[in-house]
Amino acid sequence: MQQENQSPAIPGSMRLFYQVLGNTLVASVSTIIAWFAITFWAYLQTGSVIVTTVLAVIYFIGNLTTGFFFGSLVDRFDKKKLLLAADAITAVLFVIAFLIYVTAPEGAFTSLGSVRLWTLIGVVYVGIIVPNIRAIIQATLVAVMVPADRLDRANGLVGMVTGVSFLIGSLFSGFLIAASGMFWVLLIPIVVRCLTIIHMLTIRIPRAPKPELQPGEEPPAQTSTFDLRGTYRTVAGISGLLPLLLFTCLNNFLGGVYMALLDPYGLSMVSAEAWGTISGVLGLGFILGGILIAKFGLGKNPLRSLFIANIAIWLAGALMTIQPSIILLIIGFFLFPVFSPFIEAAEHTIIQKVVPPDHHGRVFGFAQSIESAASPVSTLLIGPLAQFVFIPFMTTGAGVTLIGSWFGVGEARGMALMFTLAGVAGVTFTLIAMRSRIYRRLSSRYEQVSAAAEPAVEKAPEPQLA
């Protein structure tokens, strides 16, 4: 019965997978440019950090609430139609935002109380959140388009595309804001979405086969679109899966230290120009990580690979700030994008193997909601904690006497201490998880499903083409 969790790849499906992945890359870059740029622009217009905090909260709430809903949609409706609908809605939203921007009088966006400002922000953020359904669809399509023995490699490429999207988006957003404000930032997604819609119309998206019913077995009842209860039952019913998602959630929570403090810490040692160049070059580590997974895979036990990647990242995070050295920081920072695709690919591969295909969308949506919510919450907490606790501790507080002689003193060393402690906590938590009984059960479940699926691949029903 375990074989029901596996879907065979259709002939030529790898070519289709690469086409969908390329389409997603182009679409994601335009979305991420808008995400970074609206934050930069809003701060520059108002000069207030309140607006950036509100934007973080909006993004947090948007991700938390839409993941469950999007996942249910993916399981119930045709994936190609959903992709086309998401791109069309995004294009319309950016057209509205563009019209709001170009028709605004001078100075209309400089006040925190400006209705036009918050209307523009609201429309843009809905246009940023709607494409999140692409990530869920992409993860479910891997299980249908890619042969079972290549899932980990395909997931590595998906993780690489995500990293490259963030790299390109972060680099170009600043240049576009400096050149034309929000003009090109809002216009580019409109053009890109029109192109991705045209390209998507030429792609035949496969449908996952429905599980075979046993004699006398009734088909499952149709659930509501927002199937949170059913999703939780699915996740909780697979031993170790919910703890795995919570583990990733806590990982992202600790990762909020990177989001909040990495740029300020780097800028404490080098100029803005130098740090921007370093960040851009080291971001290429996402590509290296994806290439390594595509070539070598994740091994027989992706869960073990996930833990090893976590240990590497957190150990690097603990050591890269142990002394005020830009060389240490560069080495540690580089390991983060290299190993991050391993973590995402391992998690996706496990879900694709142990969860029935007709529940993939809901489970990936559930994971997206709880995991993406962790980093913004952590970021909101890390900033004040650094400003009011750790920086004073390492400038005028007890830390100067306790560890200042070898660790260093000053504002930057307060931030450095947070990196080191987060790294130690991450390594400790990962080692505890590796030794837990529940993760051994999940690992065993993955191996059983993989072994049961291999001889059944040719007998399983062929996916239908949309």
KALINGI-V39361 format. One record per residue. N is the residue number from 1. RES is the residue in three letters. SS is DSSP state (H for helix, E for strand, L for the rest). PHI is phi as a letter, one per 30 degrees, with the letter a starting at -180 (999 if undefined). NEAR is the number of other ideal C-beta (glycine too) atoms within 8 Angstrom. Layout:
((N & RES & SS & PHI & NEAR) (N & RES & SS & PHI & NEAR))
//
This chain:
((1 & MET & L & 999 & 3) (2 & GLN & H & d & 8) (3 & GLN & H & d & 9) (4 & GLU & H & d & 8) (5 & ASN & H & d & 11) (6 & GLN & L & c & 14) (7 & SER & L & c & 10) (8 & PRO & L & d & 12) (9 & ALA & L & d & 11) (10 & ILE & L & d & 12) (11 & PRO & L & e & 4) (12 & GLY & L & i & 6) (13 & SER & H & d & 12) (14 & MET & H & d & 10) (15 & ARG & H & d & 7) (16 & LEU & H & d & 14) (17 & PHE & H & d & 13) (18 & TYR & H & d & 8) (19 & GLN & H & d & 10) (20 & VAL & H & d & 13) (21 & LEU & H & d & 12) (22 & GLY & H & d & 8) (23 & ASN & H & d & 12) (24 & THR & H & d & 11) (25 & LEU & H & e & 11) (26 & VAL & H & d & 11) (27 & ALA & H & d & 14) (28 & SER & H & d & 14) (29 & VAL & H & e & 13) (30 & SER & H & d & 12) (31 & THR & H & d & 15) (32 & ILE & H & d & 14) (33 & ILE & H & e & 16) (34 & ALA & H & d & 17) (35 & TRP & H & d & 12) (36 & PHE & H & d & 12) (37 & ALA & H & d & 14) (38 & ILE & H & d & 15) (39 & THR & H & d & 10) (40 & PHE & H & e & 11) (41 & TRP & H & d & 12) (42 & ALA & H & d & 14) (43 & TYR & H & d & 12) (44 & LEU & H & d & 8) (45 & GLN & H & d & 9) (46 & THR & H & c & 13) (47 & GLY & L & i & 5) (48 & SER & L & b & 7) (49 & VAL & H & d & 6) (50 & ILE & H & d & 8) (51 & VAL & H & d & 11) (52 & THR & H & d & 10) (53 & THR & H & d & 9) (54 & VAL & H & d & 8) (55 & LEU & H & d & 13) (56 & ALA & H & d & 11) (57 & VAL & H & d & 10) (58 & ILE & H & e & 11) (59 & TYR & H & d & 13) (60 & PHE & H & d & 11) (61 & ILE & H & d & 8) (62 & GLY & H & d & 12) (63 & ASN & H & d & 15) (64 & LEU & H & d & 11) (65 & THR & H & d & 9) (66 & THR & H & d & 12) (67 & GLY & H & e & 17) (68 & PHE & H & d & 15) (69 & PHE & H & d & 11) (70 & PHE & H & d & 14) (71 & GLY & H & d & 17) (72 & SER & H & d & 17) (73 & LEU & H & d & 12) (74 & VAL & H & d & 18) (75 & ASP & H & d & 11) (76 & ARG & H & c & 7) (77 & PHE & L & b & 7) (78 & ASP & L & d & 8) (79 & LYS & H & d & 13) (80 & LYS & H & d & 10) (81 & LYS & H & d & 9) (82 & LEU & H & d & 13) (83 & LEU & H & d & 13) (84 & LEU & H & d & 11) (85 & ALA & H & d & 8) (86 & ALA & H & d & 12) (87 & ASP & H & d & 14) (88 & ALA & H & d & 10) (89 & ILE & H & d & 10) (90 & THR & H & d & 14) (91 & ALA & H & d & 13) (92 & VAL & H & d & 8) (93 & LEU & H & d & 13) (94 & PHE & H & d & 16) (95 & VAL & H & d & 9) (96 & ILE & H & d & 9) (97 & ALA & H & d & 13) (98 & PHE & H & d & 11) (99 & LEU & H & d & 8) (100 & ILE & H & d & 12) (101 & TYR & H & d & 12) (102 & VAL & H & d & 7) (103 & THR & L & c & 5) (104 & ALA & L & d & 10) (105 & PRO & L & d & 4) (106 & GLU & L & d & 4) (107 & GLY & L & i & 5) (108 & ALA & L & d & 9) (109 & PHE & L & c & 12) (110 & THR & L & d & 7) (111 & SER & L & c & 7) (112 & LEU & L & d & 8) (113 & GLY & L & d & 4) (114 & SER & L & d & 10) (115 & VAL & H & d & 6) (116 & ARG & H & d & 10) (117 & LEU & H & e & 14) (118 & TRP & H & d & 8) (119 & THR & H & d & 9) (120 & LEU & H & d & 14) (121 & ILE & H & d & 12) (122 & GLY & H & d & 9) (123 & VAL & H & d & 12) (124 & VAL & H & d & 14) (125 & TYR & H & d & 13) (126 & VAL & H & d & 10) (127 & GLY & H & d & 16) (128 & ILE & H & d & 13) (129 & ILE & H & d & 11) (130 & VAL & H & e & 11) (131 & PRO & L & d & 13) (132 & ASN & H & d & 12) (133 & ILE & H & d & 14) (134 & ARG & H & d & 12) (135 & ALA & H & d & 10) (136 & ILE & H & d & 16) (137 & ILE & H & d & 13) (138 & GLN & H & e & 12) (139 & ALA & H & d & 15) (140 & THR & H & d & 15) (141 & LEU & H & d & 13) (142 & VAL & H & e & 15) (143 & ALA & H & d & 14) (144 & VAL & H & c & 15) (145 & MET & H & d & 14) (146 & VAL & L & c & 13) (147 & PRO & L & e & 8) (148 & ALA & H & e & 13) (149 & ASP & H & d & 5) (150 & ARG & H & b & 10) (151 & LEU & H & e & 15) (152 & ASP & H & d & 13) (153 & ARG & H & d & 11) (154 & ALA & H & d & 13) (155 & ASN & H & d & 17) (156 & GLY & H & d & 18) (157 & LEU & H & d & 12) (158 & VAL & H & d & 15) (159 & GLY & H & d & 17) (160 & MET & H & d & 16) (161 & VAL & H & d & 13) (162 & THR & H & d & 13) (163 & GLY & H & d & 17) (164 & VAL & H & d & 11) (165 & SER & H & d & 13) (166 & PHE & H & d & 11) (167 & LEU & H & d & 12) (168 & ILE & H & d & 11) (169 & GLY & H & d & 15) (170 & SER & H & d & 12) (171 & LEU & H & d & 9) (172 & PHE & H & d & 10) (173 & SER & H & d & 16) (174 & GLY & H & d & 12) (175 & PHE & H & d & 8) (176 & LEU & H & d & 13) (177 & ILE & H & d & 14) (178 & ALA & H & d & 5) (179 & ALA & H & d & 6) (180 & SER & H & b & 8) (181 & GLY & L & i & 7) (182 & MET & L & c & 12) (183 & PHE & H & e & 9) (184 & TRP & H & d & 9) (185 & VAL & H & d & 17) (186 & LEU & H & d & 14) (187 & LEU & H & d & 10) (188 & ILE & H & e & 12) (189 & PRO & H & d & 16) (190 & ILE & H & d & 12) (191 & VAL & H & d & 8) (192 & VAL & H & d & 12) (193 & ARG & H & d & 15) (194 & CYS & H & d & 9) (195 & LEU & H & d & 9) (196 & THR & H & d & 12) (197 & ILE & H & d & 12) (198 & ILE & H & d & 8) (199 & HIS & H & d & 10) (200 & MET & H & d & 12) (201 & LEU & L & d & 7) (202 & THR & L & c & 5) (203 & ILE & L & c & 11) (204 & ARG & L & c & 6) (205 & ILE & L & d & 13) (206 & PRO & E & d & 14) (207 & ARG & E & c & 11) (208 & ALA & L & d & 12) (209 & PRO & L & d & 11) (210 & LYS & L & d & 5) (211 & PRO & L & e & 8) (212 & GLU & L & d & 6) (213 & LEU & L & c & 7) (214 & GLN & L & d & 5) (215 & PRO & L & e & 4) (216 & GLY & L & i & 3) (217 & GLU & L & d & 6) (218 & GLU & L & d & 4) (219 & PRO & L & d & 5) (220 & PRO & L & d & 5) (221 & ALA & L & d & 4) (222 & GLN & L & d & 3) (223 & THR & L & c & 8) (224 & SER & L & d & 5) (225 & THR & L & d & 8) (226 & PHE & L & c & 7) (227 & ASP & L & c & 12) (228 & LEU & H & d & 7) (229 & ARG & H & d & 6) (230 & GLY & H & d & 9) (231 & THR & H & d & 16) (232 & TYR & H & d & 9) (233 & ARG & H & d & 8) (234 & THR & H & d & 13) (235 & VAL & H & d & 12) (236 & ALA & H & d & 8) (237 & GLY & L & d & 5) (238 & ILE & L & c & 12) (239 & SER & L & e & 7) (240 & GLY & L & j & 12) (241 & LEU & H & d & 15) (242 & LEU & H & d & 9) (243 & PRO & H & e & 12) (244 & LEU & H & d & 13) (245 & LEU & H & d & 14) (246 & LEU & H & d & 9) (247 & PHE & H & d & 10) (248 & THR & H & d & 12) (249 & CYS & H & d & 12) (250 & LEU & H & d & 10) (251 & ASN & H & e & 12) (252 & ASN & H & d & 13) (253 & PHE & H & d & 11) (254 & LEU & H & d & 12) (255 & GLY & H & d & 11) (256 & GLY & H & e & 16) (257 & VAL & H & d & 14) (258 & TYR & H & d & 9) (259 & MET & H & d & 11) (260 & ALA & H & d & 11) (261 & LEU & H & c & 13) (262 & LEU & H & d & 10) (263 & ASP & H & d & 8) (264 & PRO & H & e & 8) (265 & TYR & H & d & 14) (266 & GLY & H & d & 14) (267 & LEU & H & d & 10) (268 & SER & L & d & 8) (269 & MET & L & c & 9) (270 & VAL & L & b & 8) (271 & SER & L & d & 6) (272 & ALA & H & d & 6) (273 & GLU & H & d & 6) (274 & ALA & H & d & 8) (275 & TRP & H & d & 12) (276 & GLY & H & d & 9) (277 & THR & H & d & 8) (278 & ILE & H & d & 12) (279 & SER & H & d & 11) (280 & GLY & H & d & 10) (281 & VAL & H & d & 7) (282 & LEU & H & d & 11) (283 & GLY & L & d & 12) (284 & LEU & L & d & 10) (285 & GLY & H & e & 13) (286 & PHE & H & e & 18) (287 & ILE & H & d & 10) (288 & LEU & H & d & 10) (289 & GLY & H & d & 18) (290 & GLY & H & d & 15) (291 & ILE & H & d & 9) (292 & LEU & H & d & 11) (293 & ILE & H & d & 19) (294 & ALA & H & d & 10) (295 & LYS & H & d & 7) (296 & PHE & H & c & 4) (297 & GLY & L & i & 9) (298 & LEU & L & c & 12) (299 & GLY & L & i & 7) (300 & LYS & L & d & 4) (301 & ASN & L & b & 10) (302 & PRO & H & d & 13) (303 & LEU & H & d & 13) (304 & ARG & H & d & 10) (305 & SER & H & d & 12) (306 & LEU & H & d & 12) (307 & PHE & H & d & 11) (308 & ILE & H & d & 9) (309 & ALA & H & d & 13) (310 & ASN & H & d & 13) (311 & ILE & H & d & 11) (312 & ALA & H & d & 10) (313 & ILE & H & d & 14) (314 & TRP & H & d & 16) (315 & LEU & H & d & 10) (316 & ALA & H & d & 13) (317 & GLY & H & d & 17) (318 & ALA & H & d & 15) (319 & LEU & H & c & 11) (320 & MET & L & d & 12) (321 & THR & L & c & 16) (322 & ILE & L & d & 9) (323 & GLN & L & b & 7) (324 & PRO & L & d & 8) (325 & SER & L & b & 6) (326 & ILE & H & d & 8) (327 & ILE & H & d & 6) (328 & LEU & H & e & 12) (329 & LEU & H & d & 13) (330 & ILE & H & d & 10) (331 & ILE & H & d & 10) (332 & GLY & H & d & 13) (333 & PHE & H & d & 12) (334 & PHE & H & d & 10) (335 & LEU & H & d & 12) (336 & PHE & H & d & 13) (337 & PRO & H & d & 15) (338 & VAL & H & d & 12) (339 & PHE & H & c & 13) (340 & SER & H & e & 14) (341 & PRO & H & d & 17) (342 & PHE & H & d & 17) (343 & ILE & H & d & 14) (344 & GLU & H & d & 12) (345 & ALA & H & d & 16) (346 & ALA & H & d & 16) (347 & GLU & H & d & 13) (348 & HIS & H & d & 14) (349 & THR & H & d & 13) (350 & ILE & H & d & 14) (351 & ILE & H & d & 14) (352 & GLN & H & d & 12) (353 & LYS & H & d & 14) (354 & VAL & H & c & 11) (355 & VAL & L & c & 13) (356 & PRO & L & e & 9) (357 & PRO & H & e & 14) (358 & ASP & H & d & 8) (359 & HIS & H & c & 11) (360 & HIS & H & e & 17) (361 & GLY & H & e & 16) (362 & ARG & H & d & 16) (363 & VAL & H & d & 15) (364 & PHE & H & d & 16) (365 & GLY & H & d & 17) (366 & PHE & H & e & 15) (367 & ALA & H & d & 13) (368 & GLN & H & d & 15) (369 & SER & H & d & 14) (370 & ILE & H & d & 13) (371 & GLU & H & d & 11) (372 & SER & H & d & 12) (373 & ALA & H & d & 12) (374 & ALA & H & d & 15) (375 & SER & H & d & 12) (376 & PRO & H & d & 14) (377 & VAL & H & d & 11) (378 & SER & H & d & 16) (379 & THR & H & d & 12) (380 & LEU & H & d & 11) (381 & LEU & H & d & 9) (382 & ILE & H & d & 14) (383 & GLY & H & e & 9) (384 & PRO & H & d & 8) (385 & LEU & H & d & 10) (386 & ALA & H & d & 14) (387 & GLN & H & d & 7) (388 & PHE & H & c & 7) (389 & VAL & H & b & 8) (390 & PHE & H & d & 11) (391 & ILE & H & d & 12) (392 & PRO & H & d & 10) (393 & PHE & H & d & 11) (394 & MET & H & c & 18) (395 & THR & H & c & 11) (396 & THR & L & b & 4) (397 & GLY & L & c & 8) (398 & ALA & H & d & 6) (399 & GLY & H & d & 14) (400 & VAL & H & d & 10) (401 & THR & H & d & 5) (402 & LEU & H & d & 6) (403 & ILE & L & b & 6) (404 & GLY & H & d & 12) (405 & SER & H & d & 4) (406 & TRP & H & c & 5) (407 & PHE & H & d & 13) (408 & GLY & L & j & 11) (409 & VAL & L & b & 9) (410 & GLY & L & j & 8) (411 & GLU & H & d & 9) (412 & ALA & H & d & 11) (413 & ARG & H & d & 14) (414 & GLY & H & d & 16) (415 & MET & H & d & 16) (416 & ALA & H & e & 15) (417 & LEU & H & d & 14) (418 & MET & H & d & 14) (419 & PHE & H & d & 15) (420 & THR & H & d & 13) (421 & LEU & H & d & 8) (422 & ALA & H & d & 13) (423 & GLY & H & d & 14) (424 & VAL & H & d & 10) (425 & ALA & H & d & 10) (426 & GLY & H & d & 15) (427 & VAL & H & d & 12) (428 & THR & H & d & 8) (429 & PHE & H & d & 10) (430 & THR & H & d & 12) (431 & LEU & H & d & 9) (432 & ILE & H & d & 8) (433 & ALA & H & d & 11) (434 & MET & H & d & 9) (435 & ARG & L & c & 5) (436 & SER & L & d & 9) (437 & ARG & H & d & 5) (438 & ILE & H & d & 9) (439 & TYR & H & d & 13) (440 & ARG & H & d & 8) (441 & ARG & H & d & 10) (442 & LEU & H & d & 17) (443 & SER & H & d & 12) (444 & SER & H & d & 8) (445 & ARG & H & d & 12) (446 & TYR & H & d & 14) (447 & GLU & H & d & 10) (448 & GLN & H & d & 9) (449 & VAL & H & d & 13) (450 & SER & H & d & 11) (451 & ALA & H & d & 7) (452 & ALA & H & d & 10) (453 & ALA & H & d & 14) (454 & GLU & H & e & 9) (455 & PRO & L & d & 5) (456 & ALA & L & c & 10) (457 & VAL & L & d & 11) (458 & GLU & L & d & 5) (459 & LYS & L & d & 4) (460 & ALA & L & d & 11) (461 & PRO & L & d & 6) (462 & GLU & L & d & 7) (463 & PRO & L & d & 12) (464 & GLN & E & d & 7) (465 & LEU & E & c & 8) (466 & ALA & L & d & 10))
//
